[in-house]
Amino acid sequence: MRAKEFLSQKGVNYSEVDVSRDPAALANMVSKSRQRGVPVITVDDQVVVGFDRPRLEMLLSQARAQRASLGISIADASRIAMKSGALPVFGALVGKVAPSSPAERAGLMPGDIITEANLRSINRAADLEDLLEGLPPSSRLTLVVMRGLQKLTLNVLL
């Protein structure tokens, strides 16, 4: 329970598996950790048995440093449009753009709606987050953005 609270507070997406009900998951856990105790938490390739907060902090900060980041806050454009009574719009709505971030250098602005990234449709914020999670730092990203009625293509070096 403490591990789940910790991960939630850190904003970490995780999947919970009940190894008492899933023999294949139990076998996988034992092969990775050589342990039968729970929780077993895997951060990238690293296995943590039990709730070891200092080690988890270190692994999570390393994992975040190794992932690509645009330097923006985003939300579902359709959800924001519905709240304001506007027509439905799909994509990731850009909120804040961090100074000196890859997004700022590429010309992204608050209010832009990202509809495509590296030829993949972006229908909601999670689509962009999932794409970024799989990219290493220093990747190139081509974004299609709606800025008002104008469609722009921006190239980003992460």
C-alpha positions as a printed Julia matrix, in Angstrom:
158×3 Matrix{Float64}:
   0.0     0.0     0.0
   2.86    2.42    0.81
   4.48    1.71   -2.53
   1.26    2.52   -4.42
   0.8     5.76   -2.48
   4.42    6.72   -3.11
   4.2     6.06   -6.86
   0.88    7.92   -7.12
   2.3    10.94   -5.28
   5.25   10.97   -7.7
   2.87   10.87  -10.67
   4.28    7.55  -11.84
   2.08    5.38  -14.04
   2.25    1.8   -12.86
   0.44   -1.46  -13.28
  -0.46   -3.58  -10.3
  -0.41   -7.36  -10.65
  -1.82   -9.71   -8.0
   0.68  -12.58   -8.15
  -1.45  -14.62   -5.73
  -4.04  -14.93   -8.53
  -1.77  -15.01  -11.57
   0.69  -17.94  -11.68
   2.42  -16.64  -14.83
   3.0   -13.25  -13.18
   4.34  -14.99  -10.06
   6.79  -17.01  -12.17
   7.87  -13.83  -13.98
   8.36  -11.97  -10.68
  10.44  -14.79   -9.17
  12.59  -15.07  -12.29
  13.3   -11.32  -12.23
  13.75  -10.84   -8.49
  14.65  -14.32   -7.19
  12.18  -13.46   -4.41
   8.62  -14.39   -3.47
   8.1   -11.34   -1.24
   6.01   -8.43   -2.39
   6.02   -5.73   -3.47
   8.44   -6.18   -6.33
   8.81   -2.96   -8.29
  10.62   -2.74  -11.61
  11.92    0.62  -12.8
  13.29    0.17  -16.3
  15.54   -2.91  -15.84
  16.12   -2.45  -12.12
  14.23   -4.61   -9.61
  13.38   -3.39   -6.11
  12.09   -5.95   -3.62
  10.06   -4.42   -0.8
   9.39   -0.74   -0.34
  12.86    0.83   -0.48
  12.0     4.52   -0.77
  15.57    5.89   -1.19
  16.35    3.4    -3.97
  13.03    4.08   -5.7
  13.68    7.85   -5.54
  17.08    7.35   -7.14
  15.79    5.0    -9.88
  12.84    7.23  -10.72
  15.02   10.33  -11.02
  17.45    8.42  -13.27
  14.57    7.13  -15.41
  13.14   10.64  -15.81
  16.56   12.03  -16.74
  16.87    9.39  -19.47
  13.49   10.13  -21.06
  12.78   12.73  -23.65
  10.88   15.84  -22.6
   9.35   18.68  -24.58
   9.13   20.99  -21.57
   5.37   21.63  -21.8
   2.24   20.97  -19.82
  -0.61   19.5   -21.83
  -4.27   18.57  -21.48
  -6.87   16.87  -23.65
  -8.03   19.5   -26.15
 -11.46   17.85  -26.45
 -12.07   18.02  -22.7
 -11.13   21.69  -22.54
 -13.28   22.48  -25.61
 -16.31   20.76  -24.08
 -15.94   22.72  -20.84
 -15.89   26.0   -22.74
 -18.78   25.02  -25.03
 -16.61   25.09  -28.15
 -16.75   22.56  -30.97
 -14.94   19.28  -30.24
 -11.24   19.37  -31.05
  -8.88   16.43  -30.73
  -5.25   16.66  -29.75
  -2.98   17.72  -26.9
  -3.59   21.31  -25.85
  -0.37   23.08  -24.84
  -0.63   24.9   -21.51
   2.7    26.15  -20.24
   5.92   26.13  -22.23
   9.07   26.06  -20.11
  11.68   28.72  -20.93
  14.66   27.38  -22.92
  12.88   24.03  -23.39
  12.91   22.05  -26.65
   9.28   23.15  -27.16
  10.14   26.85  -26.83
  13.12   26.5   -29.18
  10.84   24.85  -31.76
   8.27   27.64  -31.47
   5.45   25.89  -29.57
   3.17   28.33  -27.77
   0.46   28.06  -25.1
  -2.86   27.38  -26.82
  -1.33   25.33  -29.63
  -3.0    21.97  -30.23
  -0.67   19.1   -31.15
  -2.52   16.79  -33.53
   0.34   14.66  -34.87
   3.8    13.63  -33.72
   6.21   11.66  -35.9
   3.33   10.72  -38.23
   1.21    9.36  -35.32
  -2.18   10.91  -34.64
  -2.45   12.65  -31.28
  -6.08   12.58  -30.16
  -5.47   13.26  -26.46
  -2.66   14.25  -24.13
  -1.89   10.64  -23.17
  -1.09    9.82  -26.82
   1.73   12.35  -26.81
   2.93   11.28  -23.36
   3.06    7.64  -24.48
   5.06    8.57  -27.58
   7.55   10.66  -25.58
   7.99    7.91  -23.02
   9.44    5.67  -25.71
  11.92    8.23  -27.04
  15.44    8.74  -25.71
  16.79   12.25  -25.12
  18.27   13.92  -28.22
  15.54   12.43  -30.43
  13.99   14.42  -33.24
  10.26   14.95  -33.24
   8.09   16.37  -36.0
   4.88   17.91  -34.67
   1.79   19.01  -36.55
   0.17   21.82  -34.6
  -3.02   23.82  -34.94
  -2.56   27.46  -33.95
  -5.94   29.06  -34.38
  -6.93   28.21  -37.97
  -3.33   27.76  -39.06
  -1.72   24.31  -39.41
   2.02   24.32  -38.64
   4.75   21.69  -38.81
   7.43   22.12  -36.15
  10.66   20.16  -35.8
  11.88   19.58  -32.26
  15.23   18.33  -31.03
  14.6    16.84  -27.6
